[in-house]
């Protein structure tokens, strides 16, 4: 009884390439086609398919090189693929009737099924997205209450005018914001055994401190660490300490936090003889403020990366981290070079 023929499709492409080239060389060396193909347990007719492939190519064994598998044909045509791309880029899934604000493969799969009645696997959707040159990214967040027209007006008109006013008055232009630091903030990842999520123990009292800070495009950084809540009285104290002994006027750009617009704060500016002035950002647009970038950096590189040591004070640690940032004007200037804040430099 003869040996069962081998199905070449069960072999990987590289192995088949070696067999094809070897078989052709053996036949050219004088062995019969039957003998050569029998040694590989393959049909004699397969050899003629290989020689036809060589003739269709350059006539050499290079034509027998392994080719990349084509895979299954796409279920969507070119027009439908571009329609998927247009639906995703710059658009929110909720505009398409979904109740989730992120484009996941599952949401894209549902979109395709709803529009064209085509059921794709999640893996096929991932392949399609890569084909459309789309990549998974961490999105920037925006408040839905934000007024895009107000933001555009700030970038194109109000801030350029403000910068000219500051230059004419010889004033320092600063961006101000407040935030809080917590000792138990975990912003990074840790290693652990696969399938067993590590447990990080923290102080159950959750110690925290608050900070207020201002940055300038020239690299200056002014800050203060404080305990308790932020209110108008505390803001006035900060302003008085900052303005004490200063001769150069200051324009502070800030949001409309209640403490920033309180009557006591406005009186402080009115009584400064023109040395202190406030300019308010559009509402719900924190991305316009480079001080937000400074806080993000401080939290990403502070206690979340190097936790407090036993007996170490969070206030002292925060002050030490902020002082280290203050000594790096190039770092502070980089907060004005981010995509959302570079408009500050782009003003002539």
C-alpha positions in Angstrom: 0.0 0.0 0.0 1.4 3.4 -1.0 2.2 6.1 1.4 -0.5 8.8 1.9 0.2 12.0 0.0 1.2 15.0 2.1 -1.0 18.1 1.9 1.4 21.1 1.5 -1.2 23.4 3.0 -0.4 21.8 6.4 3.2 23.1 6.2 4.3 26.6 7.0 5.2 28.9 4.0 8.9 28.9 4.8 9.1 25.1 4.9 7.2 24.9 1.6 9.6 27.4 0.0 12.6 25.2 1.0 10.9 22.1 -0.5 10.0 23.9 -3.8 13.5 25.2 -4.3 15.1 21.9 -3.3 12.8 19.9 -5.6 13.6 22.0 -8.6 17.4 21.8 -8.0 17.2 18.0 -7.6 15.3 17.6 -10.9 17.8 19.9 -12.6 20.6 17.7 -11.2 19.1 14.6 -13.0 16.7 13.0 -10.6 13.2 12.2 -12.0 10.2 14.2 -11.0 8.5 11.1 -9.7 11.4 10.2 -7.4 11.8 13.7 -6.1 8.1 14.3 -5.4 7.7 10.8 -3.9 10.4 11.7 -1.4 8.3 14.6 -0.2 5.1 12.5 -0.3 3.6 15.0 -2.8 1.8 14.6 -6.1 3.8 14.7 -9.3 1.4 17.3 -10.7 2.4 19.7 -7.9 5.9 20.0 -9.5 4.4 21.3 -12.7 2.5 24.0 -10.8 5.9 25.1 -9.4 7.6 25.2 -12.8 4.6 27.2 -14.2 5.1 29.6 -11.4 8.7 30.0 -12.3 7.9 30.6 -16.0 5.4 33.3 -15.0 8.1 34.9 -12.9 11.7 35.5 -13.7 12.4 31.9 -14.7 14.6 31.2 -11.6 14.0 29.6 -8.2 13.5 33.1 -6.8 10.0 32.9 -8.1 9.3 30.1 -5.7 9.8 32.3 -2.6 7.1 32.2 0.0 4.5 34.9 -0.5 2.5 36.5 2.2 -0.9 34.9 2.7 -3.8 37.1 1.5 -6.2 36.1 4.3 -9.9 36.3 4.0 -11.4 38.9 1.7 -12.8 42.0 3.4 -16.5 42.1 4.1 -16.6 45.8 3.4 -15.9 47.5 0.1 -13.6 50.6 -0.3 -16.5 53.1 0.0 -17.9 51.5 3.1 -14.4 51.5 4.7 -14.0 55.2 4.1 -17.5 55.8 5.5 -16.3 54.0 8.7 -13.3 56.3 8.9 -15.4 59.4 8.4 -17.8 58.3 11.1 -14.9 57.9 13.6 -12.4 60.7 13.0 -13.3 63.8 15.0 -16.7 62.4 15.8 -18.3 61.2 19.0 -20.1 57.7 19.1 -23.0 59.4 20.8 -23.6 61.4 17.6 -24.4 58.0 16.0 -26.9 57.1 18.7 -24.6 55.1 21.0 -24.5 55.7 24.7 -20.7 55.4 25.1 -18.3 58.2 24.3 -15.3 56.1 23.1 -14.8 54.3 19.8 -14.0 50.7 20.8 -13.9 47.8 18.4 -17.2 46.7 19.8 -18.8 50.0 19.1 -17.4 50.1 15.6 -18.6 46.6 15.1 -22.1 47.7 16.1 -21.9 50.7 13.7 -21.1 48.4 10.8 -23.9 46.0 11.6 -26.4 48.8 12.0 -25.5 50.6 8.8 -24.9 47.7 6.4 -26.1 44.6 8.2 -22.6 43.1 8.0 -21.5 41.1 11.1 -17.8 41.4 11.7 -15.7 39.8 14.4 -14.0 42.1 16.9 -10.6 40.9 15.4 -11.7 41.8 11.9 -12.7 45.3 13.1 -9.3 45.7 14.7 -7.7 44.8 11.4 -9.9 47.3 9.5 -9.0 50.1 11.9 -5.3 49.5 11.4 -5.9 49.4 7.6 -7.6 52.8 7.9 -4.5 54.1 9.8 -6.4 54.5 13.1 -4.7 53.8 16.4 -6.0 53.4 20.0 -5.3 56.6 21.9 -6.0 58.2 25.2 -8.4 61.0 24.4 -8.3 64.5 25.6 -11.4 65.3 27.7 -13.6 68.4 27.3 -16.6 69.5 29.3 -19.7 69.3 27.2 -20.6 72.8 28.5 -17.6 74.3 26.9 -18.3 77.0 24.2 -16.1 76.3 21.2 -16.7 79.8 19.8 -15.5 81.4 23.1 -12.4 79.2 23.1 -11.7 80.1 19.5 -12.2 83.8 20.3 -9.8 83.6 23.2 -7.1 82.0 21.1 -7.4 84.2 18.0 -8.5 87.6 19.4 -8.7 88.1 23.2 -5.3 86.6 24.2 -3.3 88.3 21.4 -4.8 91.6 22.5 -4.0 90.8 26.2 -0.4 90.0 25.3 0.0 93.3 23.6 -1.6 95.1 26.6 0.9 93.3 28.9 3.8 94.3 26.7 2.7 97.9 26.5 2.3 98.1 30.3 5.5 96.2 31.1 3.5 93.7 33.0 4.3 90.1 33.8 1.7 87.7 32.4 1.0 84.7 34.7 -1.4 81.8 34.5 -2.8 80.6 37.9 -4.6 77.5 39.2 -5.1 75.4 42.3 -5.0 71.7 42.9 -4.7 69.1 45.6 -2.1 66.4 46.3 -2.9 63.1 48.0 -0.4 60.7 49.5 -2.4 57.6 48.3 -2.6 58.7 44.6 -1.6 55.7 42.4 -1.0 57.0 38.8 1.4 54.4 37.6 1.5 50.6 37.2 3.2 47.9 39.2 4.5 44.4 38.3 2.8 41.3 39.7 2.1 37.6 38.9 -0.1 37.1 35.9 -3.8 36.7 36.8 -3.2 38.0 40.3 -3.8 41.8 40.7 -1.3 43.2 43.2 -2.6 45.0 46.3 -1.1 48.3 47.3 -1.6 49.2 50.9 -2.0 52.9 51.8 -2.7 55.1 54.7 -6.4 54.8 55.4 -6.5 58.5 56.6 -5.8 59.6 53.0 -3.7 62.7 53.9 -3.9 65.5 51.4 -2.7 69.1 50.9 -3.7 71.9 48.5 -1.5 74.1 46.4 -1.8 77.3 44.4 0.6 78.1 41.6 1.4 80.5 38.8 3.6 80.0 35.7 5.0 82.4 33.1 6.1 81.7 29.5 9.6 82.8 30.5 9.9 79.9 32.9 8.9 81.5 36.3 7.0 79.4 38.8 5.4 80.8 41.9 3.6 78.4 44.3 2.3 77.9 47.9 1.3 74.8 49.8 -1.6 75.2 52.3 -3.9 73.1 54.4 -7.7 73.3 54.3 -10.1 74.5 51.7 -9.5 77.2 49.1 -11.6 80.4 49.6 -11.5 84.1 48.8 -9.7 85.0 52.1 -6.9 82.5 51.4 -6.6 83.8 47.8 -6.3 87.4 49.1 -3.5 86.3 51.5 -1.6 84.6 48.6 -2.0 87.7 46.4 -0.8 90.1 49.2 2.3 87.9 49.9 3.1 87.7 46.2 2.6 91.4 45.5 4.5 92.6 48.5 7.6 94.5 47.4 6.8 94.0 43.7 7.0 97.1 41.4 6.3 95.5 38.1 2.6 95.2 37.3 1.1 91.7 37.0 -1.8 90.3 34.9 -3.1 87.0 36.2 -5.0 84.7 33.8 -7.3 82.3 35.7 -10.6 80.5 35.6 -13.9 81.7 37.2 -13.6 79.7 40.5 -15.9 81.4 43.1 -12.8 82.4 45.1 -11.3 84.1 42.0 -14.4 86.3 41.4 -15.3 87.1 45.0 -15.8 90.7 46.0 -12.9 90.7 48.4 -10.6 89.5 45.6 -11.8 92.1 43.1 -11.4 94.9 45.7 -7.8 93.7 46.2 -7.1 94.2 42.5 -9.0 97.5 42.4 -6.9 98.9 45.3 -3.6 97.9 43.8 -3.2 101.1 41.8 -3.1 99.2 38.5 -0.3 96.8 39.7 -2.7 93.8 39.8 -5.2 92.8 37.2 -7.2 89.6 36.4 -8.2 88.2 33.1 -10.6 85.3 33.0 -10.4 82.3 30.7 -13.5 81.0 28.8 -15.6 78.7 31.1 -14.9 75.0 31.1 -11.6 75.3 29.2 -8.8 74.3 31.6 -6.7 73.0 28.7 -6.0 76.7 27.8 -4.1 77.1 31.1 -0.5 75.9 31.2 -0.6 75.7 35.0 -2.8 72.6 34.5 0.2 71.0 32.6 2.4 71.9 35.6 0.1 70.1 38.0 -0.2 67.1 35.8 3.6 66.8 35.7 3.9 67.3 39.5 1.3 64.5 40.2 2.8 62.2 37.6 6.3 62.4 39.0 5.6 63.1 42.7 4.2 60.7 45.3 2.6 58.5 42.7 6.1 57.5 41.6 8.1 57.8 44.8 5.7 57.3 47.7 6.1 59.0 51.1 8.6 57.4 53.4 7.6 56.5 56.9 7.2 59.7 59.0 7.6 62.0 55.9 5.1 64.9 55.8 3.1 65.3 52.7 3.3 69.1 52.9 7.1 69.0 53.1 7.2 66.5 50.3 4.9 68.6 48.1 7.0 71.7 48.8 10.2 69.9 48.0 8.8 68.6 44.7 7.5 72.0 43.7 10.8 73.7 44.6 12.6 71.3 42.4 10.3 72.3 39.5 10.9 76.0 40.2 14.6 75.5 39.7 13.9 74.1 36.2 12.7 77.1 34.0 13.1 75.0 30.9 10.6 72.5 32.3 8.2 75.3 33.1 8.5 76.7 29.6 7.7 73.3 28.1 4.2 73.6 29.6 3.6 76.4 27.2 4.7 74.2 24.2 1.9 71.5 24.5 -0.6 71.3 21.7 -3.3 73.0 23.7 -1.1 75.8 25.1 1.3 76.6 22.3 -1.1 79.3 21.1 0.5 81.5 23.8 3.8 81.4 21.9 2.3 81.7 18.5 1.0 85.2 19.2 3.1 87.7 17.4 
